[in-house]
Each structure stands twice: as structure tokens, then as C-alpha cells.
């Protein structure tokens, strides 16, 4: 056997990446649950196809509307799951449960996007899929979105790699404008980044060399065409040549970090950079104490996860 097919270049709790480009996903990372009614939250979900040619799809989550006046529209949350760009999906039990809770708690229509995964589909495939999904959702292409969604109150959000995607589609919307066909123009009101995955070629003082080297290896595997390695603007939004953060759409930004997450310093630096860009909106930062990266997805009912959800609900409510 070729040594390139057996050499592991990156290994974590979710997957292994091999030198020849193969990926071995850990048992459980590809588990799925069906859409339908969730008795615990009163949320109903369904799956929709956005683009059959490349497999882009979404799971929509609609909270109970029985006690809501018929004319009341719900804010729309466009949600991108995490997983290093390599694992995860809206149908995974963790993300399915979290989106049920998010829709119920925030009283919002959640659009959880299924984008193509690396390394079978290297970046920028996920970015392209996310951009297509955002514009699809804001065009009211599905009856739930057209009948129940408030297209003037859209929030773009994601976890980890999904937060990276959320930033990139948000900045694209600010630079290019949205490509929608709704009678009234769609409007992004805010951006919510949960534990965003950002990096750069230059290590921050709070980051270990091991952590940075892991970022470098993984980024090269999922985006071999990246310009400047970790200084590609899509992983380093403060890099030279990156679009100005003043181009972010909306009026409010919430960045959530965890005190024990090695990615937290980048999240704080991102907030500082947005403020320094003289962005027109309000920048908020919320940190969960004593918790690690993405803790609230597998454990959404722990005390810090409940506090985090409360902050998100207040943010969406305005």
C-alpha cells in the first residue's frame, strides 16, 4: 500500500485526515434523526432541497404558531452547523436538537443548512453552498418561509466552522447585496457567531504552537487553494486584502466564546476589529465561563448553555 494512503496528517475526536486526501469519520458523526414534530419543544421540522445538482439542502424548524396571531411573522435564523468543515449535518442528533431548542426559545423560523463537506468537496464549496442557501431562504421559496417568516428580520448564525461560514456569507451580503426575489427587500438584522473558527499565519500570544499547527494542517486539507494559507481572508477576516468589516450587514453583532476554548482569543479580536472598522452597528460579546469549544451543542441544558441561550433569545428579540 502507498505510504501516502496510510499516513495520518490530522487526527481529532471526530475524524482522521490522510495524506492522500481520504477522510475517516468517527462512528457517530454521521448519525441522523428524521424531521418531524418534537414533543419536548412543540417545534415541527421538515427537509427541503435547495439545489439537487450538488446536494445542498436544509432542515426547517417552525415553532408552534397556534397561539400566535395569523398576521405575526417570525424572525428567520439561517444556521450553519459546525464540524471543521468535515463532519456534521442538520440531521445529526446534536444539531437537530439544538435547532429545535433555538426555534422554540427564540420564537424563530430556523433554516439549518446542509452544505457539502471536505475533503470530498474542498472549500470554497461550502461557502458557495451557504451563499446559495441564504439567497434561497430569503427569496421565500418555501411556503413556511413565505407564510411565517419575517424577511425584514433575518439573522445569520453558525457554530465553529459554521460561524466562519456565517461570517463569510454575511460579509458577502454586505459587499455584493442579496440576490432575492421577495416583493419586499430582505434585510439581515444581525449576525450571531458561536465560537467562531478563525486563524492566521501569525500565532497569538494566547495560542499554543500545537493548536496553530493543527489549524494550519487542517486548513490546507480542506482548502488547498487558499491564498496565503491561514492568511486567506476566509479564515482570517483581519488579513490584508480582506473585505472591510465595516461591510458587515445589519445593525447588531453577537460573538459568543467559551473561556476554555483556544479559539476564544480570535473571537474577542474579531469583536475589537469590527468596532475599530467604524461599523455602524452594535457589537456584543458573550463568554461562557469554564466551558470548552461548542459545549452547548451536545449539552444544551447545562447551566452555561441555558445562560447562552438566554443571551441569544434577548439578542433576537432586540
C-alpha positions in Angstrom: 0.0 0.0 0.0 1.2 3.5 -0.8 2.6 5.2 2.3 0.5 8.3 1.3 -2.7 6.3 1.8 -1.8 5.4 5.4 -0.1 8.5 6.8 -2.4 10.5 9.1 -1.9 14.3 8.7 -4.6 15.3 11.2 -6.4 13.4 13.9 -9.1 14.6 16.3 -12.0 13.1 18.2 -14.3 13.4 15.1 -12.2 12.3 12.1 -8.8 11.5 10.7 -7.4 13.1 7.6 -4.8 11.1 5.5 -2.1 12.4 3.3 -3.8 11.1 0.1 -6.9 13.2 0.8 -9.0 10.5 2.4 -11.1 11.0 5.5 -12.1 8.5 8.1 -15.1 9.9 10.1 -15.5 8.5 13.6 -18.6 6.3 14.3 -21.5 8.5 15.3 -20.5 11.6 13.4 -22.8 10.6 10.6 -25.8 9.6 12.7 -29.1 11.1 11.6 -32.6 11.7 13.0 -35.7 12.2 10.9 -37.6 15.5 10.7 -41.0 15.8 12.2 -42.8 17.0 15.4 -40.7 17.4 18.5 -42.9 16.9 21.6 -40.4 18.5 24.0 -40.4 21.9 22.2 -43.5 21.9 20.1 -41.3 22.5 17.1 -42.1 20.9 13.7 -39.2 20.3 11.2 -39.1 19.3 7.6 -36.4 18.7 5.0 -36.2 20.7 1.7 -33.9 20.5 -1.3 -32.2 23.8 -2.4 -30.1 22.5 -5.2 -30.4 18.9 -6.3 -27.4 19.1 -8.6 -24.9 19.5 -5.7 -26.9 18.2 -2.7 -27.5 21.5 -1.0 -30.5 21.2 1.3 -31.9 22.5 4.6 -33.9 21.4 7.5 -36.6 24.0 8.5 -37.7 24.3 12.1 -41.1 26.0 12.8 -42.1 26.7 16.4 -45.7 26.3 17.4 -47.9 29.1 16.0 -51.2 28.1 17.4 -51.3 30.9 20.0 -49.8 33.5 17.6 -52.0 35.9 15.6 -52.1 34.9 12.0 -50.5 38.1 10.8 -47.5 37.7 13.1 -44.3 36.9 11.3 -41.3 35.1 12.8 -37.7 36.2 12.6 -35.6 33.9 10.3 -32.4 32.4 11.6 -30.1 31.0 8.9 -28.0 28.4 10.8 -24.7 26.7 9.7 -23.6 23.7 11.7 -20.1 23.1 12.8 -17.6 20.2 12.4 -14.3 21.5 11.0 -15.9 21.7 7.5 -15.5 17.9 7.5 -18.3 16.4 9.7 -21.8 17.4 10.8 -25.2 18.0 9.2 -28.6 19.4 10.1 -29.9 15.8 10.6 -27.2 14.9 13.2 -29.0 14.4 16.6 -27.0 17.2 18.3 -27.7 19.9 15.7 -31.3 18.7 15.2 -32.0 19.0 18.9 -30.2 22.4 19.2 -32.2 23.9 16.4 -35.4 22.6 17.9 -34.5 24.4 21.1 -33.3 27.5 19.2 -36.6 27.8 17.3 -38.7 27.3 20.4 -36.7 29.6 22.7 -36.2 32.4 20.2 -39.6 32.0 18.6 -37.9 32.0 15.2 -38.1 30.0 12.0 -34.7 28.3 11.8 -33.1 27.3 8.4 -30.4 24.7 9.2 -28.3 24.4 6.0 -26.7 21.2 4.7 -23.6 22.2 2.8 -21.0 20.0 1.1 -18.2 18.7 3.3 -14.4 18.5 2.8 -12.2 16.8 1.8 -14.6 15.2 -0.8 -15.7 18.7 -1.7 -12.9 21.1 -0.7 -13.6 24.8 0.1 -14.9 27.0 -1.3 -17.7 24.5 -2.0 -19.2 25.1 1.5 -19.1 28.8 1.1 -20.8 28.6 -2.3 -23.5 26.4 -0.9 -24.1 28.6 2.1 -24.4 31.7 -0.2 -26.9 29.9 -2.4 -28.9 28.7 0.7 -29.0 32.2 2.1 -30.4 33.7 -1.0 -32.8 30.8 -1.5 -34.2 31.2 2.0 -34.6 34.9 1.7 -36.5 34.5 -1.6 -39.3 32.8 0.3 -39.0 29.8 -1.9 -40.7 27.5 0.7 -44.2 28.1 1.9 -43.1 28.1 5.6 -40.7 31.0 4.8 -43.2 33.0 2.7 -46.1 32.5 5.1 -44.4 32.6 8.5 -41.0 34.3 8.0 -40.3 38.0 8.5 -37.8 38.7 5.7 -37.0 42.1 7.3 -35.7 40.3 10.4 -33.1 37.8 9.3 -30.2 36.6 11.4 -27.2 34.7 10.1 -25.6 32.4 12.6 -23.4 29.3 13.0 -21.2 27.3 15.3 -17.4 26.9 15.0 -16.7 26.2 11.3 -20.4 27.2 10.8 -19.7 30.5 12.4 -16.8 31.0 10.0 -19.3 30.3 7.2 -21.8 32.7 8.7 -19.2 35.5 8.8 -18.3 34.8 5.2 -21.8 34.8 3.8 -22.7 37.9 5.9 -19.7 39.9 4.6 -20.6 38.7 1.0 -24.1 40.0 1.5 -22.7 43.3 2.6 -20.3 43.6 -0.3 -22.5 42.1 -3.1 -26.0 42.6 -1.8 -28.6 39.8 -1.5 -30.0 38.1 -4.6 -33.6 37.6 -3.7 -37.0 37.8 -5.4 -39.3 38.7 -2.5 -41.8 41.5 -3.0 -40.2 43.4 -0.1 -36.4 43.6 0.1 -34.9 41.1 2.6 -32.9 42.5 5.4 -30.2 41.0 7.6 -30.8 42.4 11.0 -28.0 40.7 12.8 -25.2 38.1 12.9 -24.6 35.6 15.7 -21.3 33.8 15.8 -21.0 30.9 18.2 -17.3 30.0 19.0 -16.1 31.1 15.5 -13.2 29.3 13.8 -10.7 32.0 12.7 -6.9 31.7 12.4 -3.9 33.4 10.9 -0.3 32.6 10.0 0.9 34.6 13.0 0.3 33.0 16.3 -1.4 35.0 19.0 0.3 35.0 22.4 -2.6 33.1 24.0 -2.4 30.3 21.4 -0.2 27.3 21.6 2.1 26.3 18.8 0.4 22.9 18.7 -3.0 24.4 18.2 -1.8 26.7 15.5 -0.1 23.9 13.6 -3.2 21.8 13.8 -5.1 24.7 12.3 -2.6 25.0 9.5 -2.7 21.3 8.6 -6.4 21.1 8.7 -7.0 24.3 6.6 -4.5 23.1 4.0 -6.5 19.8 3.7 -10.0 21.4 3.5 -8.9 24.4 1.3 -5.8 23.5 -0.7 -6.5 26.5 -3.0 -6.5 29.1 -0.2 -4.4 32.2 -0.9 -1.9 32.9 1.8 -2.6 29.8 3.8 -4.1 30.9 7.1 -4.0 34.5 6.0 -6.7 33.8 3.4 -9.4 36.3 4.3 -12.0 33.5 4.6 -10.2 32.1 7.7 -8.5 35.4 8.8 -11.1 38.2 8.4 -8.5 40.7 9.6 -5.9 39.7 6.9 -4.5 42.2 4.4 -6.8 42.4 1.5 -9.9 41.1 3.4 -13.1 42.9 2.9 -13.6 45.7 5.4 -15.5 44.5 8.4 -17.5 47.8 8.1 -19.2 46.0 5.2 -21.0 43.6 7.6 -24.7 43.9 7.0 -27.3 44.5 9.7 -27.3 46.5 12.9 -26.1 44.1 15.6 -23.4 41.5 16.0 -23.2 38.9 18.8 -20.0 36.9 19.2 -20.1 34.1 21.7 -16.9 32.4 23.1 -16.0 30.0 25.9 -13.3 30.7 28.4 -11.6 27.3 27.9 -11.7 27.4 24.1 -8.4 28.1 22.4 -10.4 29.8 19.7 -11.7 32.4 22.1 -8.9 35.0 21.7 -9.7 35.2 18.0 -13.4 35.7 18.7 -12.5 38.6 21.0 -10.1 40.0 18.5 -12.8 39.9 15.8 -15.1 41.9 18.0 -12.4 44.5 18.5 -11.7 44.6 14.8 -15.3 45.2 13.9 -15.5 48.0 16.5 -12.3 49.5 15.0 -13.8 49.4 11.5 -16.3 52.0 12.5 -19.1 49.6 11.7 -22.5 51.3 12.0 -23.9 48.6 14.3 -23.8 47.4 17.9 -21.2 44.8 18.8 -21.8 42.4 21.7 -19.5 39.7 23.2 -20.7 37.0 25.5 -18.3 34.4 27.1 -19.3 31.2 28.8 -17.2 30.5 31.9 -15.4 27.3 32.5 -16.6 25.7 29.2 -14.9 24.3 26.1 -15.5 24.7 22.4 -19.0 24.0 21.3 -20.1 22.6 24.6 -23.7 23.8 24.3 -24.5 21.7 21.2 -24.1 18.2 22.9 -25.2 19.6 26.3 -27.8 22.3 25.7 -29.4 22.1 29.1 -26.3 22.7 31.3 -26.3 25.9 33.3 -23.9 27.8 31.0 -25.8 26.6 27.9 -29.0 28.0 29.4 -27.4 31.3 30.0 -26.1 31.4 26.5 -29.5 30.6 25.0 -31.0 33.4 27.2 -28.5 35.8 25.7 -29.3 34.7 22.2 -33.0 35.0 22.8 -32.6 38.5 24.1 -30.5 39.4 21.1 -33.0 38.1 18.6 -35.8 39.9 20.4 -33.9 43.1 20.2 
